[in-house]
Amino acid sequence: MSLESGRKLGLAASIIAVVTPVVAVAAVVFFIWSLIANLFSNLIGPNTSSSTLSALTWVIIVFIIILLIISAAGSTLFVVAMRRLAQYYNDPGIFKNALYGFLINIIGIVTSITIYTALTISSLTNISNSNPQTTVAYTPIPTVPPLMATTFFIVYLVLAAVFFVLSIVSAVLYMRAFNKLGEKSGVDNFRTAGLLYLLGGALAIVGIGVLLSWIAWILAAMGFHSLKPKTTETATSSYSTNQLTPNPSTIQRRYCTYCGADNNIDALYCRSCGKQLQ
């Protein structure tokens, strides 16, 4: 059934959206704690090999990548769930707004990562070329040209502004999808989730925006869990019980050809002149 499958997929997608940020933050905190512990151990004791720290770094990186893949899968499940719920409630706007918001998120993330990576590689190459190797006994510290640093900072600000605008547009579309779903299902948690998601997108630059978006997915999970089949309206069609009384204007009459008086259809003689009716 479309409702049950959409409800389960939406609940799973919301749970993924709630759990993955918590796990990612825990992994980053664990990595920072391990880094600080390693630095302190090197200060108070013999130097430990950096291979352990390097291995831990790669483990954290791989773990974060896996979480990103799971998060992308959760977003895909959310779009599929909204499609099935749109079919169930016969409202294409539920699916279209969710789909457009998802695509805008993907475009913004992929574009930002691509440009940022290309800019970083280009900057490292320019730094390497601007610091040629010398024959001195020490290794010179690479310096970043001021113009390059300024360009990098400007591009970073432009990327941040573009990503912010796209996140606002995506948040508006997600809010519209949640509002339509809340209107059709009668679950108010979806409307609240849409409002919090929009506020989270608007406050994405501030840390509280991430928290609001996270709370929005908690409310969305509660909303998906609360979905119930729509009550079928009992079509109590009230039939008219009026008796079919013959209308005098529609009763067939028989008129006398002699005097013109009207008679019943089965009369043989005229009730006025008494002559035989033909």
N, C-alpha and C positions, 0 to 999 in steps of 0.2 A: 504494500500500500504506500502511496506517495507520502502521506503524512508521517507514518511510522518510520520509513527509511529516511525522510528528510529530517525528522526530529533526532534520530540517532546520529546521523552524520553531522548535523549542526551542533549537537551536544559534544561529540568527539572533537570537532574543530575548535569549539570554545575552550574545552579542557586543555587542548594542546596550546592554544594561545595564552592560557593562564599559567601552565606549568613550565613551558620552555624558558620564559624570561627568568623565572625563579632559579631554575637549574643553571642557566647561563651566568647569572650574577653569583651564584654559589661557586661555580667553577672559577670565575675570575678572582673572587675573594680568596679562594683556596690557593690559587697561583701566586697572588700577591703575598699571602702569608708565608708560603713556601720560599718565595724570593727573599723576604725579610729574614726568615729563620736561617737561610743559607748565608746571608751576609753577616749576621751576628755570629754564626758558627765560625766563619772565616776570621772574624776579628778576635774572638776569644780563644781560638784553638788552631790546630794545623789546617792549612788550606785544603779544602776538599776539591775533588775533581769537578770540573764544570760539566762533565758528561751527564751527571744526574739531573742538573738543572736544565740542560739542553733537552734531555729526553722528556722531562716534565713539561717544558714549553711546547714541544711538538704534540704531546698528548692533549694538552689543553686546546691547542689550535685545532687538532682533528676533532676533538669533542665539540668545540664551538661550531665547526663546519657541519657536523652531524646534526646539531641542534637547529642550524639554519635550514637544512634539508627537511627536517621534521616540521619546522615552522611553515615552510613553503607547502608541504603536503597538507598541513592543517588548513591553510588558506584555500587550497584547492578543494578540500572537503567542504569548506564553508560555502564556496560558490556552487558546488553540486547540490548541497542541501537546500540552498535558496532556490535553485532551479526546480527541485521537486516540490518545494512548498509553494512556489509560484504556480505550478501546475495544479496543485491541490486546491489553492484558494482562487485560482483563475485570475491572477493578477500578474501580468508579465513584468510590471515595474519592480517587483521584489527581486527578480533575477537580474534584470538589466542593470539596475543601480549597483548591485553587489558585484556583477561581472566588470562593469566599467571601473569601479573603485579598485578592484583587484588588479586589473590591467595597468591602471595608472601607477599603482604601487610598484609593480614589476618594472615598468618603464623607468620610473624614478630611481629605483635601486640599481638597476643594471647600468643606466647611463652614468650615475654618480660614481659607481665603482670603476667603470671603464675609464672615465676621464681622470679620476683621481689616480688610478694606477699608471696610466700613460704619463701623467704629469710627474708623478714620483720617479718613474724610470728615467724620464727626460732630465729631471733635476739631478739625479745621481750621476747620469752620464756627463752632464755639463760640469758638475763638481769634479769628477775624475779628470776631465780634460783640462780644467782650469788649475789643477794641482798636479803638474807633471812630477814624475819621480826624479829625485836628485841623488847625488852620490854621497850625501852626508850620512853619518852613522846612525842618526835618529830618524824616526818616521815622522814626517811633518803632519800636523793636524789639518785635515781638509777644511777649507774655508768656503763659505757660501757667498757668492757675489751678491751685493745689496739688491741689484736689479732683479736677480733671480728670486731672491727671498720675497721681494715685493710682489712680483708676478705670481708666485705660488700662493701668497696670502690673498691676493685679489681673486684668483681663480677659486680658492677655497671658499671665500665669502659668496661668490656667485653660485657655486654648487650648493652651498647651504641655503641660499635664498630660493633657488629653483626647487630643491628638495622640500623646502618648507611650503612653497606654493602648491606643489603636487600633493603633499600630505594633506593640505587643507581641502583641496578638490576631492581627493579620495575620501576624506572624513565626511564631507557633505554627502557624497553618494552613498556611503555606508549608512549614514544617519537616515537618509531617505528610504533605503531598503529596510532598515529596522523599523522605521515608522509605519511603512506600508504593511509589514508583517504584523506589527502590533495592532494596527487597525483591523486587519482581517481576522486575526486570531483572538483578539480581545485580551492579550497578555500585555500588561503595562510595563513589564520589565524590559521589553524590546525598545519602547520609546525612551525610557531612561538610559538604556545602554547606548542608543543612538546619540542622545544629547551629550553624554559623557565622552563618547568617542570623538565627537566634533570638538568639544573643549580640549580633549587630549591632543588632537591634531593642531589646534590653534596655539596650544601652549607646549608644542613639541620642543621648542628651544629651551624651555625651562624644564627642570627635572620633574615637576608636578604633572606635566603633560603625559609622560610615560605612565605615571601612577594612575591617572584618570583613565587612560586607555586600557590599562590592566584591569581596573575595576569594572569598566564597561564590558569586558569579555566575561567577567564573573556573572554580571547580570544577564548577559546573553545566554550563558550556560543555564542559569536558573529559568530563563524564559523558554529555552528549548525543552528543558525537563518538564515544564508545566503545560506544554502543548497538549490539547485535547481535540478529539474529532469534533468537527462542527455539528451542532445539533440539527438534524434534518427537520425542516419545518413541516409540521403535519398539515398537509393541505386539506383543511376542513372546508371543503367547498359546500357552501350552503345552497342546496337546491330549493327552488321555489316550490312551496307546497300548495300554491294556489290551485283551486279546482278549476278544471278546464270547463268553465261555463260558456256555453255558446254565446257569441256576440250577436245580438239581434240584427246588427247591420250586415252580418255575414250569412244569415239564414236565407236560403233560397225561397223565393216566393213565386206563386203562380197567379198571373193577372188574367182577369176576364176580358175576352175580346169584345164583349158587348158593352159592359158598363165601366170597365177599367178597374174594378175593385181588386184588391190583392187577396189572395187565398193561400192556404197552406199548400205545400208542394204535392201532397197526396190527396187533395180535395178533388172530387169528381164534378161537383156542381158549385156554382158561384153562390157565396153566402149572401150576396146583395140582391142579385136579380133572379137567382134560382136556375139560371140556364146552365146547360152542360158545358163544362170546360173542355176545350180542345187541346 
